[in-house]
Amino acid sequence: MDAGLAAVLGATVGAVGTGGAGIVAALLARSQGRSQLSAEYARFIREQRKAAYTAYTAAVLKEHERLNDASTHLEMAAHAEGDDRAEAVGAARTEYRAVQDEWGDLERRYAEVAVEGPPAITRSAVQISGAFNDYENRVLACLQAFEGGRSPAPDDLAQLGEVHRASYDAYHAFLKQASEVIGADGIRRLPE
């Protein structure tokens, strides 16, 4: 092989090697850029969802505590007479009205959760709403019985405990679902 051919081959191999290294580096940078963009997007979505879920759970817990207080006062009224009964019923009515007054805030928080999604968390929020409506309706039925001058049926009072547990279970199911959604790290696919 003469020196001229060796120089041409050497230059060709050098050019191909340099060009190939550049292409490989560009492909790796592109892949890394996509991964970083995906992680940043997931972080952004996660923060938006976290804020919506946190506000919603705070509103739900506040309503649950008020319904629980109303329920406790109704149970006290069932075992009281005269002024003590009237005072317990009045306290239950106050708590129930507070729940009614806060309903708009809870609905706004629910709307934020529904917008942020994903669908699984929205379904979980719908379950909370259903459970809390049942609880609220049961408290109202007992309250109306007392205010009508009669005691609620023993089953109605017993059902207060059942709807209390069901609403709290729905709350915990939402927390679990929200934790899974927020736990997405940008590399794994976000939960649907």
C-alpha positions in Angstrom: 0.0 0.0 0.0 1.4 3.3 -0.9 1.5 6.3 1.3 -1.1 8.3 -0.6 -3.7 5.5 -0.3 -2.9 5.0 3.4 -3.4 8.8 4.0 -6.8 8.7 2.2 -8.0 5.7 4.1 -6.8 7.2 7.4 -8.6 10.4 6.6 -11.8 8.6 5.7 -11.7 6.4 8.8 -11.1 9.6 10.9 -13.9 11.5 9.3 -16.4 8.6 9.6 -15.3 8.0 13.2 -15.7 11.7 14.1 -19.0 12.0 12.3 -20.3 8.7 13.9 -19.3 9.9 17.4 -21.1 13.2 16.8 -24.3 11.3 15.7 -24.1 9.0 18.7 -23.6 12.0 21.0 -26.5 13.8 19.4 -28.8 10.8 19.8 -27.9 10.4 23.5 -28.4 14.1 24.2 -31.8 13.9 22.5 -32.8 10.9 24.6 -31.6 12.6 27.8 -33.5 15.8 26.8 -36.7 13.8 26.4 -36.3 12.1 29.7 -35.7 15.4 31.4 -38.7 17.0 29.8 -40.9 14.1 30.8 -39.7 14.4 34.4 -40.2 18.1 34.5 -43.7 17.8 33.1 -44.6 15.1 35.6 -43.2 17.3 38.4 -45.4 20.2 37.2 -48.5 18.1 37.0 -47.7 16.4 40.3 -47.5 19.8 42.1 -50.7 21.1 40.5 -52.5 17.9 41.5 -51.0 17.9 45.0 -52.4 21.4 45.6 -55.8 20.4 44.4 -56.0 17.1 46.3 -54.7 18.7 49.5 -57.3 21.5 49.4 -60.1 19.0 48.6 -59.1 16.6 51.4 -59.0 19.5 53.9 -62.5 20.6 52.9 -63.8 17.0 53.0 -62.2 16.4 56.5 -63.7 19.7 57.8 -67.2 18.6 56.6 -66.7 15.1 58.0 -65.8 16.6 61.4 -68.9 18.8 61.4 -71.2 16.0 60.4 -69.6 13.9 63.1 -70.2 16.6 65.7 -73.8 16.9 64.6 -74.2 13.2 64.8 -72.7 13.2 68.3 -75.1 15.9 69.4 -78.0 13.9 67.9 -77.0 10.8 69.9 -76.8 12.9 73.0 -80.3 14.3 72.3 -81.6 10.8 72.0 -80.6 10.1 75.7 -81.6 13.6 77.0 -84.8 15.3 78.0 -86.2 18.8 78.3 -83.6 21.6 77.9 -80.7 19.3 77.6 -82.4 17.7 74.6 -83.2 21.0 73.0 -79.6 22.2 73.6 -78.2 19.1 71.9 -80.6 19.4 69.0 -79.7 23.1 68.6 -76.0 22.2 68.6 -76.6 19.6 65.9 -78.6 22.1 63.8 -75.7 24.6 64.1 -73.2 22.0 62.9 -75.5 20.9 60.1 -76.0 24.6 58.9 -72.2 25.0 58.9 -71.9 22.0 56.6 -74.5 23.6 54.3 -72.7 26.9 54.4 -69.4 25.3 53.4 -70.9 23.2 50.6 -70.0 25.7 47.9 -66.3 25.6 48.9 -66.3 21.8 48.9 -67.9 21.8 45.4 -65.2 24.2 44.1 -62.5 22.0 45.5 -64.2 19.0 43.9 -64.2 20.8 40.5 -60.4 21.4 40.9 -59.8 17.7 41.5 -62.0 16.8 38.5 -60.0 19.2 36.3 -56.6 18.0 37.5 -57.6 14.3 37.1 -56.8 11.6 36.3 -60.1 9.8 35.9 -59.4 7.3 38.7 -59.0 10.1 41.2 -62.2 11.8 39.9 -64.1 8.6 40.4 -62.8 8.4 43.9 -63.9 12.0 44.6 -67.4 11.1 43.3 -67.5 8.2 45.8 -66.6 10.6 48.6 -69.4 12.9 47.5 -71.9 10.1 47.4 -70.9 8.9 50.9 -71.0 12.3 52.3 -74.4 13.0 50.8 -75.7 9.8 52.5 -74.2 11.0 55.8 -75.6 14.4 55.5 -79.1 13.1 54.5 -79.1 10.7 57.5 -78.1 13.6 59.9 -80.9 15.7 58.4 -83.5 13.0 58.8 -82.6 12.5 62.5 -82.5 16.3 63.0 -85.9 16.8 61.4 -87.4 14.0 63.6 -86.1 15.8 66.8 -87.3 19.2 65.6 -90.7 17.6 64.8 -91.0 16.7 68.4 -90.3 13.0 68.1 -87.3 10.8 68.5 -85.7 9.3 65.4 -86.2 5.5 65.0 -83.4 3.5 66.6 -82.3 2.3 63.2 -81.9 5.9 62.0 -79.5 6.6 64.9 -77.7 3.3 64.3 -77.3 4.2 60.6 -75.5 7.4 61.6 -72.6 5.3 62.6 -72.7 3.3 59.4 -72.7 6.3 57.1 -70.0 7.9 59.3 -67.8 4.9 58.7 -68.7 4.7 55.0 -67.8 8.3 54.4 -64.5 8.0 56.3 -63.7 4.9 54.3 -64.3 6.8 51.1 -62.0 9.6 52.4 -59.2 7.1 53.0 -59.7 5.5 49.6 -59.3 8.9 48.0 -56.1 9.6 50.0 -54.7 6.3 48.9 -55.5 7.0 45.2 -54.1 10.5 45.5 -50.9 9.2 47.0 -50.5 6.9 44.0 -51.1 9.6 41.5 -48.8 12.1 43.2 -46.1 9.4 43.5 -45.5 9.3 39.7 -41.8 10.3 39.1 -41.8 11.3 35.5 -40.1 8.2 34.3 -42.9 5.8 34.9 -46.2 6.7 33.1 -48.6 8.8 35.1 -51.6 6.8 36.4 -54.7 7.2 34.4 
